[in-house]
Amino acid sequence: MEIQVGKIYRHFKGNYYYIQDVALDSETKERMVIYKPLYERQDSKLWVRRETMFFEEVQKGRTDNITGQKLRFELCEDLSVDYTKK
């Protein structure tokens, strides 16, 4: 599974995030997802996470998995708009 830049993903806890870009870790060359929340946060406006972790499976039985998702982040086909194309 590969991240789709310019799309919106939903976290299993229910919040939505815009995928800004993909970068490489300077030491390991591992792919990193750069994303920003689509809601107001005080701690940060931009986040980065390993792509493998971005798509990891949510442990069964987690009470905070309010969406019932299988993966930590899932593409929101119905909400995704490519804002990079003007």
CORNORLIN-V697304 format. One line per field, one symbol per residue. ss: DSSP state (H for helix, E for strand, L for the rest). psi: psi as a letter, one per 30 degrees, with the letter a starting at -180 (. if undefined). A space follows every 50 residues. Layout:
ss = ???
psi = ???
//
This chain:
ss = LLLLLLLEEEELLLLEEEEEEEEELLLLLLEEEEEEELLLLLLLLLEEEE HHHHLLELLLLLLLLLLLLLELEEELLLLLLLLLLL
psi = kkkjkglkkklfgflkkkjelklkkfefgkkkkklkkhlkkfekfklkkk eeeeglkkkkgkfgiffglelekkkieffkkjffk.
//
